[in-house]
Structure formats: structure tokens, C-alpha cells
Amino acid sequence: MNTVIEMLIYFFASYILTFIFYSFVINRKKSKRRPMEMDYILTKFNIDGRKINLNTLRWILNIVNPFIVSLTFLVVMSIDSFILGIVIGFVVMILLIYSIYEIIGRFLKGKVK
């Protein structure tokens, strides 16, 4: 029971730290270009960026990206072997990015129609 509570504390602590980092460092940059994640979703699902609120998409990604990082961190922390943890962490991160961005893209595609 203690390990479950410990893992939840690690998850929420890493989520909050990563969320603050994304909110105040990554999204505060004044750049003329859209973030790479946003371009990926808009291009893959052929969504016109003028038809959706890009600020809403930015906040959705701001909530989802720390979740992906925190869940990957939790998986890596639970594996004792360093090399195996890195390999499994990489695979988990790729799968989470693909699946969650797929869900977001389908949701936005249905919302635009």
C-alpha cells in the first residue's frame, strides 16, 4: 500500500512540476511559429488552424504533455534496471504520445465539422 501512495506522490509531484514548466517557460515564449505538437495534430488530421481556437488547443496540450512525461517517469521509476527502464520508458512515451495525440486529433476533427 505504501508503494502505491509513494508512486501517486511521485506522479502528482512530477505532473505539477512539469505543468508549471510547460505553462511558464514553454508556452510563454513569444514565437511566430506554432509548437511542433500543434503542427503535428493539425497536419495529420487535416484541420484548418483558423477554424479552431488555437489557445484552447495550446491549453489541451499543456495539460496532456505533463501527463505523458509524468506517466513515463512513473514507469521508469518502477523498473530497477537502468537500461531496461530507459528502453521501456522510450517505448511508453512514444505509445502515449501517439495514442493521446490521436484522441485529441479525432476530437478536434469532429468538433470542426
Buried (B, 14 or more C-beta within 10 A) or exposed (E): EEEEEEEEEBBEEBBEEBBEBBBEEBBEEEEEEBBEBBEBBBEEBEBEBEEBEEEEBBEBBBEBBBBBBBBBBBBBBEBEEEEEBEEBBEEBBEEBBEEBBEEBBEEBBEEEE
